[in-house]
Amino acid sequence: MSGHSSLLLEASSFLDSYSTPALLMDLNYRVVAWNRAYSHQYHEPDTEIHRYCYELSHQYDRPCDQVGEPCPMSACLETKTPQRMLHIHITPQGRQYVHVEMRPLMDSDGQISHLLEVFSPTRIASVSPKPLGLVGHSPAFKNMLKLIDRVAKSRVSVLLTGESGTGKEVVARTIHEESPRANMSFVPVECSGLTEALFESELFGHEKGAFTGALLQKKGLVELADHGTLFLDEIGDVPLQLQVKLLRLLETKTFRRVGGIDALHTDFRLICATHRDLPTMVERGEFRLDLFYRISTFPIVLPPLHERREDIAVLAQTLILRLDECRGKRLTAAALEALTRHTFIGNIRELLNLMTRGCLMSDGTDILPEHMGITPTRGPADALGHLFPSLHEENIMTLEAWEALYLGHLIHTFRGNKKELASRLGISERTLYRKLGEGIAENMPE
């Protein structure tokens, strides 16, 4: 029996040792064997052997890396090492996220002869609308998801950054739910507006009689997060004098309740979030460098909604499932088109507001663009006529004046910081500050 035949027989015999679906493939992407778990979950046995893996899993007519997606087989052949990826596969239940692990099988000459592909299901996200969790399939979303998938099972600290309204707490909860601490508490802490006294009392708790009104002993949030996950939301808003106390907690995992003398220990996984530019704050002396390094072991940037337009429809339909006000409602094609072309400065939070308004304003089943307070798509000329109805030859303004008008409007309505605004405008933060310094925004009429 040849070495290849012997290896194939041996590999086929151990496929059924895997409880999750597994395939054996040759170097041309062709499936030569699979286990019972794959047959049970995906296909009838012996009907599709010798088809290509990309055809079975994705219904593609060529390998994944030729249609713009990472291919574990290509990476495995290049590096001769196992590869692990998160893919969207076609299943009897529809398109689903699946963990894929590809392993090279060597022949007696030390060359790769076949590849073993093992699948395992994941709850990390959904391609279709669902009542809870992360939803999407856009490239920007999938890039974020891969980072979440990589870090979730570990113990390291995670820093979530991005514009306001991009869903940082939902991501934090997903990381917690995919971690070994999933059965323990997820404790969110809103850091904005915390005074020093409130900060210590909320985080560390207090003893009975520690201050006026402290009639009972109270456990702090860090104590409640023991063996679970502590989520510090908007950590960039923590005042400098309180950052020292926070740093000591993170370094020692010990604390004292207000009014107490005993040092207590807590063991939590830390996830932080902010919409602020922490490196710039460090440069300005507004955020401690040692604290920044402590919390930013594994940074994840959440993409704004304008970078995930492919996800707007599924996000809107997901919100219909989640909102009590939307029971029995549905989005019309016109409403979906208006949403996909809308400029979402407030990201997913703004989409939530639009969906809530649309469901409340709709008397029937259908949600129309006007129910959400947005207008249907207009062409460029129509849009200019709508925005500037008095645009006549005698009213022509200079381009500098139009720029001033536009920037003045943005400065008064944009809710993020100036760095975010500069990025959205396609200019540097320095250029934006220069234009503002020239009085573009300040000289605008009320």
Secondary structure, DSSP 8 states (H G I E B T S, - for coil): --HHHHHHHHHHHHGGG-SS-EEEE-TTSBEEEE-HHHHHHT--TTSSTTSBHHHHHH--SS-GGGTTS--HHHHHHHH-S-EEEEEEEEETTEEEEEEEEEEEEE-TTS-EEEEEEEEEE--SEESS--SSSEE--SHHHHHHHHHHHHHHTS---EEEE-STTS-HHHHHHHHHHTSTTTTS-EEEEE-TT--HHHHHHHHHEE-TTSSTT--S-EE-HHHHTTTSEEEEETGGGS-HHHHHHHHHHHHH-EE--BT--S-EE---EEEEEESS-HHHHHHTTSS-HHHHHHH-SEEEE---GGG-GGGHHHHHHHHHHH-GGGTT-EE-HHHHHHHHTS--TTHHHHHHHHHHHHHHH-SSSEE-HHHHT------HHHHHHHH-TT--GGG---HHHHHHHHHHHHHHH--S-HHHHHHHHTS-HHHHHHHHHTTTTTT---
